[in-house]
Amino acid sequence: MKPTKIILLLMAALFLGACAIKPVPEKVGPGYQLFSQAEKILQEKSYEKALAQFREYYERFPDAPLADAALMKMGSIHTILGDFEQARLIYQRLIDEYPGSHFVPDARFEILATHYNQGEYGNVIEQAPHFLEQKPSRVHILRTYVLLGDTYKAMSSPKDAVNYYIMALRKSKDLEKDSIVKKLKDAVWGLEPEDIATLFNQVKDDALKGYLMFQLGLNYAEEERYDEALKVLTAFTAKFPEHENMQQAKSLIASINKRSVYSRYTIGCLLPLSGPYKIYGNGALKGIQLAFNQFNAGNRQPSIKIIVKDTASDSVKAAVAVKELFEENVAAIIGPVVTSGSAAREAQNHGIPIITLTQKDSIPEIGEYVFRNFITPGMQVKALVSYAVEELGLKSYAILYPDEKYGKTFMNLFWDEVIAHEGKVVGVESYRPDGTDFADPIKKLVGLYYEVPEELKNIDETANENETDETIKENIVETLLSPLDEDSESWNMKENEGPEAIVDFDAVFIPDAPKKSGLIIPQLAFYDVKDIYLFGTNLWHSDSLIDMTFKHAQGAIMPDGFFPESRSKNVKQFVDSYNEIFHQKPGFIEAAAYDTALILFQMVSRSDIRFRSVLKNELKRLAGFQGVTGLTSFDNNGDAIKDLYLLQIRGQRFVELEQR
């Protein structure tokens, strides 16, 4: 137990005028001189010596008028020294041996205090009502209420703490009030705004009501509920013009009003319009432009504006662009596509909602203003495995992956997802990312790979070196003249006929691009890995995979965030409009940017969203936005929750699979 905690408790008790360590009125009786000497030593804070003197007095004069006082002093000294167990025993002895003593209520309260000082909060809460049932004095009731408030506060239960501090305040007089009000204020700070509002209606003290009102506004502001904070703080300044927190309230109102000064209908766009990723940046810009044209059609007022910044595929430029957009008072930001980390951190620091278009790890975890509307590896494996288990009824899986970051990420996620669905991964093999021959990893998957031990290789090489032409001739003659039996018949089998492939899995997952997957899939068939499902990532959604594999990839399944040939009316209209303006078919990046823009355009057009913090909160509450990239929401971290498309190769095309 920290000494400061003990001292604070004792100081509070001293302030309330009921501490056990205080001079005892002179009484006639034996040993009074010894008792008086012990008191003098105690005043000098020689606690060990004082304890010995009081103990001697009690043991020599147990029937003297000051025996109960000696026990009370002993218990108090043990408390000061931090020996709470011993203090409790002493207090209990006083109660048991001197039940009529006027120190008994003090002893009962101090027992509660020892439990508090030891962190035994449950004992305080359990025993305090029994003490109060004995109808102690006002001061003891007051001290018990304060102790219960302290206990609940220590248990991180501010609501209960506040209730007991209010009860204590009602029992207090004059100078007692200040310390209780201070405790009450500290506890109120931890309350939810709704609890403060309820409490406001319960108290009658004007000074306390003013503080509660100020604290309510402060809590709203800290939760970025600025509309409510402004309403409460403005009412506070009008109702309590002389309150001690008046200047603080006015400063807070000014700060909140400053936050509302931004261009509510202006959206910033951070895109790589130059540099190595410009193809993606320009595609995203086209999607945003289409959304902009459609949303502003019909002379909508007020109209949406967009400010576009080129990140040049550079993280430093992206961060600088966020600062520029902040100075231009944008409501929110779309992008970046690749250099998202630095930009996201800068947006978080400035309190600007930013929706990134990247699958880079941990981007939404940067802060509560950071969102992501993009297809991620986690989404893909969830969609695949869910369909495989729930729709196809598959149980066993194999994974064949490139030994690099992309492959390892998908391999681990897929494996975990299979286990989560109570399936089995019966084979996992990697291959070199730069390889073209995948025979070894495929053979390992199906039990066809047999490595010759080094010692056998050495024996074979030695035998070949020692073998003479004459020996070879003799062996041939011996073999030709030997009788035919079962072994010789099996020897006559074709040399290339080996054991059959052991295919003990229902599907194989290959997280790689079409260029590599297109080489692997035919080799699977060559080694008799047939009649299984082929699963890939969204990279498989490419005509080049069909061109490379054709018959071998029939039935292959992959997820994607967008499918231009979807039966959805929403998608068809988007594809037609995009093609009409840009004379090409949109891809996922264009579709994701289009959806993201529409989400923000709709949000900032709402009259109830006057602060960026409210916009951020409403994005997190977004439920089922029906976009062209599927039904979209955001989780508590700001990551998109999407219903991905599942596609299958049939003939020379991709078709959309029905999902329940």
Buried (B, 14 or more C-beta within 10 A) or exposed (E): EEEEBBEEBBEBBEEBEBBBBEEBEEEEEBBBEBBBBBBEBBEEEEBEBBBBBBBBBBEEBEEBBBBBBBBBBBBBBBBBBBBBEBBBBBBBBBBEEBEEBEBBBBBBBBBBBBBBBBBBBEBBBEBBEEBBEEEBEEBBBBBBBBBBBBBBBBBEBBBBBBBBBBBBBEBBEEEBBEBBBEBBBBBBEBBEBEBBBEBBEEBEBEEBBBBBBBBBBBBBBEBBBBBBBBEBBBEBBEEBEEBEBBEBBBEBBEEBEEBBEBBBBBBBBBBBBBBEBBEBBBBBBBBBBBBBEBBBEEEEEEEBBBBBBBBBBBBEBBBBBBBEBBEEBBBBBBBBBBBBBBBBBBBBBBBBBBBBBBBBEEBBEBBBBBBBBBBBBBBBBBBBBBBBBEEEEBBBBBBBBBBEEBBBBBBBBBBBBBEEBEBEBBBBBBBEBEBEEBBBBBBBBBBBEEEEEEEEEEEEEEEEEEEEEEEEEEEEEEEEEEEEEEEEEEEEEEEEEEEEBBBEBBBBBBBBBBEBBBBBBBBBEEBEBEEBBBBBBBBBBBEEBBEBBBEBBEEBBBBBBBBBBBEBEEBBEBBEBBEEEBEEEBBBBBBBBBBBBBBBBBBBBEEEBBBBBBBBBBBBEBEEBEBBBBEBBBEEBBBBBBBBBBBBBEEEEBBBEEEE
